[in-house]
Amino acid sequence: MYNHISIDLTKAIDLIKLSLLEDLGSGDITTDSIITEDRTASFLLHSKQNGIIAGLPILKMVFEQFGGNNDFKYFLNEGDSVSVGQKIIEINAPLSTLLKAERTALNFLQRMSGIATKTNEFVKVLKPYKTKILDTRKTLPGFRLLDKYSVRVGGGCNHRFGLYDMIMIKDNHIKAAGSITEAVKRVQNIHGNKYKIEVETTTLLEVKEALNVYADIIMLDNMNDHLMQEAVLLINGKALTEASGSITIERLNNIGKIGVNYISSGALTHSVNALDISANII
């Protein structure tokens, strides 16, 4: 149902170039004053926190923008668990390249690893249940491809990538159309059965209406556990169910027991803490 879009990390090249331009501008005036271009060195990256590593291919792409001979020795693979003090990667390259690429490369790696780590925490709690964790569109602008890729590395699933790949009828669509029934009718008049239709609901009456128009997925938005349980019993497998809104890691066990198919959480990407990773010349 989800993860229906393949992720091609080469599409992040423009973002990488923009990020380097943002940092370098007209040039690294400190490094260019101190370091000769013929000098080589090695950087060792190690983690200062426990977590999941994501973004190694992007880190490599950052360094490759500088050309030259760069050698990468991996101690961990993408998606591996990392412990405090554990080595991640050693990079041998011109010293000027190491110094110029360091911050941009770490910014990508730390954010992506933070998202993968957060996602994996949710995934572990939900392991006893059939419920899968989904991300949302609450991503850093311009970083959606990488944010959603990182969710996958952490073991989660991607909800829609954008407004273009899935029908989701939310509260404001319903208000504008006048009802769930009318909103679904208008979508089907244009698109027929081309897209799966998800409908956001907040009450049992709305759940019943979504069932009556044969919604494929019914979002149970900002419902407490008791109301969510009633909604799942009412739906009784006639549509897929998605819990959303006010989702915390502390609620996951209760929601998993209720038996929803999916839980979507913006917290995976909108306010993630970067994984603390250090880079040092050796």
N, C-alpha and C positions, 0 to 999 in steps of 0.2 A: 504494500500500500504506500509506504513512504520510502525514502532513499531512492526515489524513482528517477532522479537526475544524477548522471555521472559527474564526478568532479575532476576537472582537468586543471591541475595546479599550474600548468604553463600559462593559463589565462591570468595569473596573478603578476605577470611580468611588468605590466604597466604600473601597477600599484608599487612594486618594488622599485622601479625607476623613479617614480614620483617621490617615494620615501627617501631615496638616496639624494635626489635633487633638493629636497626639503632640508636635509641635514648638511650636505656639502656646499650647496649654493655655488659660489664661484671658486671654491676650493678650500681644502683644510689648511688654513694658514699656519696652524701650529705644527702639524706633522710635516708639511712641506718645508718648513724652516729648519727642522731638526734631523729628519730621517732621509738618508740617501736611498734612491730607488733600487739599488743593487743589493740592499741588505735584506736577508730573509730571517724569519723567526718562526716560532711555533706558539700558538695559542692553545690553552687547555680550558675547556668548559666543564664545570662541574656544578652539581645542584646543591643548593643550600636548603632545600626543602624536599620532603617526600612528595611524589606525584607521578604523573604520566607524561611522557615526552611526546610532543607533537610539534611539527614544523621543521624537522631536519631537512627535507627537500627545499623548503623556502630559504633556510639559512644558506644552503649550498648555492642557490640561485643568486642570493645577494652577493656573495663573494665572487661568483663568476662574472658579474657585471664589470669587474675591474680587470678582467683578462689575466694574463700571466699564468705561471705554473702554481696551482693550488693543490695541495694534497690533503685528503680528508681521511682520518682514521677514526672509525666509529667504535665506541665501546658499548653503545646501546642502539637498538633499532627503533624506528617509529612505532609508537604505541607501547613501548616497554615501560614498566614501572622503574622509578628511580628513587634512590634513598639519599639522605643527607650525606654530602661529601663524595658521592659516587661520580666517577668520570662519565662524561657524555660523549664528547668528541674532541679530537686534537686536530688542529688545522695548521699546516705548514704552508707559508705563503710569503710574498714580499712583506716586510714589516709595515710599510706604508699602507698596503692593502688591509692588513689586519686592523690597524688603527682607524682607518677610514670606514671600514665596513662593520666594525664591532657593534656600535650602538644600534644601528638599524637591524642588523642580524639578530641581536639579542631581543630587541623590541618585538619582533615577529615570534621568535622562539618562546619567549616568556609568556606572551599573551596566549598563543596557541596551546602551550602546555598547561596554562592555567585553566583554559576552557576544557581541555581533555580531562584534567584532574577533577574539576568540579562535576563534569558529566559522569565520570567513573564512580564518584561517590554516590550519585543518584542510582546508577545502574546496579551497584552492589546491594543497596537497600532493597531494590525491586527484584532481585534475583529469584526469590522464592515464588514470585507471582508471574502471571502471564502478561502483566502490564509492561509496556515499553515507554521509555522516556523520549520525548520530542523536544526540539528547540523551537524557536519562534522567529519572527522577523525583527526582533529587538537586538539587532547586531550593530556593531560599529559601522557607520556609513563608509562604504568602499571596501570593507573587510568581510562582507557577507560570505563570499566563497570560502575564505580561510576560516571564519568563525564556524561555519557549518561543517567544513571538513574536519575541524578539530573536535566537534561533537561526535562525529563518526569514529575518530581515533579513540575517543574515550568510551566507546561502546554504545552511544546513543543513536537515535534516528533523526533524520531531517524532516521537519514539516515542510510546507511549501517554501520554495526559494524566493518567490516574489508574487506579485499580483497576477502574473501571467500563466501560472502552471496549475492552478487549482481554484475551484469556486469555493469561496467561504463567505457565507451570508452572516454578517455580524449585526449587532444591535442597531447601528446607524443605517445600514441597508434596510433593515426591517422597518424602522421608523419612516424612512423615505418612501418605501414601497407601500406601507400601510399595514402589512402583515407578513408573516412567514410564507403563507400560501401564495400571496401575490408576488413576493420576491422570487420564490422558486419558479413560479409560472413564467415570469419574465425571463429568467435565465434559460429555462428549457425552450422557450419560444425562439431564442437566439441560437443556443448551442445544442439543443436536444440532449442526448446522453453522452456527448463527447467527453465531459469532465465529471469526475466525482463531485458531489455536492455536500458540503459541510454546513450545518446550521448551528449558530450559537443560541443557546437557551439558558434561561435563568430560573424558570419556574416549571412545575409539572404540566401546566396548561400549554406552555410553549413546547415542551417535550412531546406532548400528544399531537400538537399541530405539525411538528417536524416529522413525526411518524406517519401522519396522514398523507403527507406529500412525498413519502418514501425517500427521505434524506439518507444519504449513504453513511454519513457520520454525524453524530449529534454531540456537540460540545456542551458540557455541563459546566457553565461558567460561574465562578465564585459561589458555588454551592457548598454548604457545610456538609459534613460527612453523612448526617442523617438524611438530608434531602437528596444527596447524591445516590445513596443506597436505594431510596424510593424510585429515583429516575432510572437506575440500572434495572431494577425489577420490572418497571413499566416497559422499558425498551425490550427486555427479554430476548436479546440477540437479533432483533429485527434491523438493527443498524449498529455500526461500530460506535464506541463511546470514547470520548476524550474529556478528561478532567483538566480544567484550566483556571487560573486565577487564584491568588493567595496560596500558591504551592510552595511549601517549605520542605526541607529534607525531613523534618520532624513529622510531617503529615503522610509521608510516603507509605509507611506500613499500613496505616488505616485505609488509604485510598487503594492500595494494592489488594487488600482483603475484600474490598467492595467489588472488585472484579472488572474495573474499566479496562478497555483495551489499551488506551494511551493516556499519558500525562504530559502536557506541554508546559514548559517552564522558561520564561524569559531570563530567569536568574542564571541560566547556563552561560549566557553571552552578554547580557546588558550591564552587569556589574561585577564581572569576574575579577578575581585577584590574580595578577600575573605570578607565575612560578618563579621563585628567586633563583636565578642562575648567574654564576660568576665566570668571567673570562680573564685569564691571566697569562702573561708571557712566561714561558718556561725555558 
